[in-house]
Amino acid sequence: YQDMLSGSTTLIQAYVELSQRTGRPVLATGAEPFIQFAKSLGLPDVHDIHMYHRNKPQGVYLAEAPAFKQSQYGLYMRAADIGLFRTSQTNTMAEAVLAGVPSIVLTMPAHRYMDVERMDTEFRTRGGRQYLPHVAHDKLTDRMELIIRDPGEAASLVETQDRIFREVHGYKGSNFFSVLAHIGGIRLE
């Protein structure tokens, strides 16, 4: 439980700083308790998604998931500059791989939650970008900003993620990627 609180706080602080540094909006989706917790932090430039204005896009915009129809999810995912997920075992992380979106894992909860610790450690060992909830928010912000501003870093991360997921899920006869792509509305190339 403490991992979720500290990790969620780190995440929102990093998003606010990232938006301030880049002058760009950050969309954060999550379950209702996460959205309410993020709002309760009282951080500047954190808004409900309905407050988004094209004239002043800077800020963090919170949307309760699912905010999009399943048929629109592929478009939403492909439009992202970066994805940040709470574990490498979630479907959204795999969808980001299929969509070619560079991603970071902030493992929450990290302690004794299913196989998350083992899977995310393996993800990091194989070259994925993974952090634990107690990471300093500015370190997380630095990494996200580098990925957004450096096309080479973003492309390298996309290639690494693709390699990792194909090694882990790509056994002969598997239809993992085709089924997930179909469900997520993401065309496989």
WOZITA-V729422 format. One record per backbone hydrogen bond with DSSP energy under -0.5 kcal/mol. NH is the residue of the N-H (numbers start at 1). CO is the residue of the C=O. Records with the same first field share a line. If there is no record, write none. Layout:
BEGIN
NH->CO + CO
END
This chain:
BEGIN
5->1
6->2
7->3
8->4
9->5
10->6
11->7
12->8
13->9
14->10
15->11
16->12
17->13
18->14
19->15
20->16
21->17
22->18
23->19
26->59
28->26 + 61
30->63
34->31
35->31
36->32
37->33
38->34
39->35
40->36
41->37 + 38
42->39
46->43
47->45 + 60
49->62
51->48
52->49
56->53
57->54
59->24
60->45
61->26 + 59
62->47 + 60
63->28
65->30
72->69
73->69 + 70
76->72
77->73
78->74
79->75
80->76 + 77
83->102
85->104
90->87
94->90
95->91
96->92
97->93
98->94
99->95
100->96 + 97
101->96
102->100
104->83
105->129
106->85 + 104
107->105 + 131
108->86
112->110
114->112
116->113
119->115
120->116
121->117
122->118
123->119
124->120
125->121
126->122
127->124
128->123
130->128
131->105
133->107
135->132
139->136
140->136
141->137
142->138
143->139
144->140
145->141
146->142
147->143
148->144
149->145
150->146
151->149
154->150
155->151
156->152
157->153
158->154
159->155
160->156
161->157
162->158
163->159
164->160
165->161
166->162
167->163
168->164
169->165
170->166
174->171
179->175
180->176
181->177
182->178
183->179
184->180
185->181 + 182
186->181
187->185
END
